[in-house]
Amino acid sequence: MSTSSTTSTTSSTSASESSSNKVILGKRSHTETIEKGESNNGQMHSRNRYRNNPPDFAVLAFKYSSFYPYVKYTKEGKPYIDFKNPEAVRELTYCLLRNDFNLILEIPLDSLCPPIPNRLNYIHWIEDLITISETRQDRTIYGIDIGTGASCIYPLLACTLNKNWVMLATEIDEKSVEYAENNVLRNNLESKISVVLNKTDKKILLSEEVMINNNIRFAFCMCNPPFYESQEQYEKGVEIKQTPSLSVCNGTSREKFTPGGEFQFIKDILDESLVLRNKIRWYTSMIGRLETVNKIVRELKRTGIDNYVVTEFCQGQTRRWGIGWSFGSQRPSTSIINQTSKKLRKISQPKTEFRFGIPADSHDVIGCILVHLNELDIDGNFNDENGTFFGSAKTNTWSRAARRQRMKSSECQKESKELSSSSSTSATSVTTTASTTTATDESTVFETLFEFTLRLEPWKSNATNTKVTFSWTNGKDRNVFESFYSHVKKWMEQKFAANDNE
Ligand SMILES: C[S@@+](CC[C@H](N)C(=O)[O-])C[C@H]1O[C@@H](n2cnc3c(N)ncnc32)[C@H](O)[C@@H]1O
């Protein structure tokens, strides 16, 4: 059976064990949880509805007569189900989808039965990634689910949770396509989800049916690839699992196996992404084995892609991983980069958030920073409500060379003013004009180097210490942003040290 069913087992087992610990989560927006910088910490995604609210088998059995026969009770009266029984597992999945998402599905008994909490973790992580680039919540978000399976689980859940999402679901297996299409129709989601049969297993995205002749610019693609390359590798994988599998082994061979295993499948997506580039903003995949995460990160680096994120999907004792990469210049926040274990942070891209403290109140600090940003010709808007500045730099105005150049041109201007006030010669005015033009040209010729936000905390309080946080939100060159940040930090520290000494 596929490892995904094992995920269902361990999750539901641990879920029922912790059912005394129920907390109903209030509805929180994507941006809210991202801003709070919440990481997985060995748990489900912070918006996953099952994180602190595991399924209650007794309640489900009472509500759904089809599930009732599968629920048994321990001597202590604790409800449980036999995860070795594929029908019981499938009924549980049906009940959760119906009860919590108002979705009705039909999945063949020999096919993969998707564990819902695990599938939600991946969708919530995609929501976080998309939030970086899509600030307008009313805009249609286009996504692709590669290998949607008979259940069509990702598109169905994703479009139910996100009303502005539209998804293309791809699949190579004809029977699965038929089931997936019927599942879409059954839930009246045909205006949101299209299922296509990918006629070649040699191509994943670059096939005629998927991206060739498709003019849509997709925000993301997602994929739960077949994990193993052979039955032998699968059996080995099962053997080395630390906890014995409690679950039945369902899943067709197409769902479990692919030549070269998951590494080759994701590597193929990576190779195709090098052709498609910005036609899809975030290329992502689920990963079943930790060693594959390291191998794919090495491939990303080898091809020069530095804008990537890795994450860990936790569900009970089972771990899965997620990887995403982009050719765009939008940078994920540090909290998205950090949505993983400490171990994986080492191979993630470095942080995009930088912080220092200034021993003064926020009013004095912002006054000083804004004057200096103005001197540096940094464009931007300051939001006085929350103490946040949104800025962009067109050209490097803070480097030593740029500052020397600025000093030279202001000296020139001073000289020319003095000369023109004593004797107005045409030669001097030409010099003045020339130097101004050079400066103007420099700032208009270059595109935006980077965008950033600058936040002061605590804002509008009498605290005599202010935390200044710079976040790199857009740009290709990390070194340029970091040199700007270092310059402003040094300048501020010197300024306030000087004030202290006065
Ligand atoms: C592990 S299953 C995932 C099913 C479902 N997405 C889920 O998460 O439960 C992988 C699926 O990918 C499909 N697949 C394999 N190669 C493919 C390709 N080149 N294009 C589209 N689908 C493919 C398989 O048929 C299988 O249904």
The ligand as a Tripos MOL2 file, in Angstrom:
@<TRIPOS>MOLECULE
LIG
   27    29     1     0     0
SMALL
NO_CHARGES

@<TRIPOS>ATOM
      1 C1          0.5130    8.9590   -5.2750 C.3       1 LIG1
      2 S1         -0.7330    9.1360   -6.4730 S.3       1 LIG1
      3 C2         -1.4870   10.6530   -5.8900 C.3       1 LIG1
      4 C3         -2.9900   10.6670   -6.0010 C.3       1 LIG1
      5 C4         -3.6540   11.8770   -5.3270 C.3       1 LIG1
      6 N1         -3.1300   13.1070   -5.8340 N.3       1 LIG1
      7 C5         -3.4700   11.8270   -3.8250 C.2       1 LIG1
      8 O1         -2.6530   12.6140   -3.3170 O.co2     1 LIG1
      9 O2         -4.1220   11.0390   -3.1510 O.co2     1 LIG1
     10 C6          0.1680    9.6560   -7.9080 C.3       1 LIG1
     11 C7         -0.6750    9.8100   -9.1550 C.3       1 LIG1
     12 O3          0.1090   10.3580  -10.2070 O.3       1 LIG1
     13 C8         -0.3480    9.7930  -11.4420 C.3       1 LIG1
     14 N2          0.7270   10.0270  -12.4520 N.ar      1 LIG1
     15 C9          1.8870    9.3610  -12.6360 C.ar      1 LIG1
     16 N3          2.5850    9.9000  -13.6530 N.ar      1 LIG1
     17 C10         1.8660   10.9420  -14.1280 C.ar      1 LIG1
     18 C11         2.0530   11.9050  -15.1850 C.ar      1 LIG1
     19 N4          3.1360   11.8950  -15.9700 N.pl3     1 LIG1
     20 N5          1.0970   12.8440  -15.3700 N.ar      1 LIG1
     21 C12        -0.0120   12.8690  -14.5910 C.ar      1 LIG1
     22 N6         -0.2350   11.9780  -13.6000 N.ar      1 LIG1
     23 C13         0.6780   11.0340  -13.3600 C.ar      1 LIG1
     24 C14        -0.6080    8.3480  -11.0900 C.3       1 LIG1
     25 O4         -1.4630    7.7230  -11.9990 O.3       1 LIG1
     26 C15        -1.2250    8.4980   -9.6820 C.3       1 LIG1
     27 O5         -2.6230    8.5790   -9.7450 O.3       1 LIG1
@<TRIPOS>BOND
     1     1     2 1
     2     2     3 1
     3     2    10 1
     4     3     4 1
     5     4     5 1
     6     5     6 1
     7     5     7 1
     8     7     8 2
     9     7     9 1
    10    10    11 1
    11    11    12 1
    12    11    26 1
    13    12    13 1
    14    13    14 1
    15    13    24 1
    16    14    15 ar
    17    14    23 ar
    18    15    16 ar
    19    16    17 ar
    20    17    18 ar
    21    17    23 ar
    22    18    19 1
    23    18    20 ar
    24    20    21 ar
    25    21    22 ar
    26    22    23 ar
    27    24    25 1
    28    24    26 1
    29    26    27 1
@<TRIPOS>SUBSTRUCTURE
     1 LIG1         1 GROUP 0 **** ****
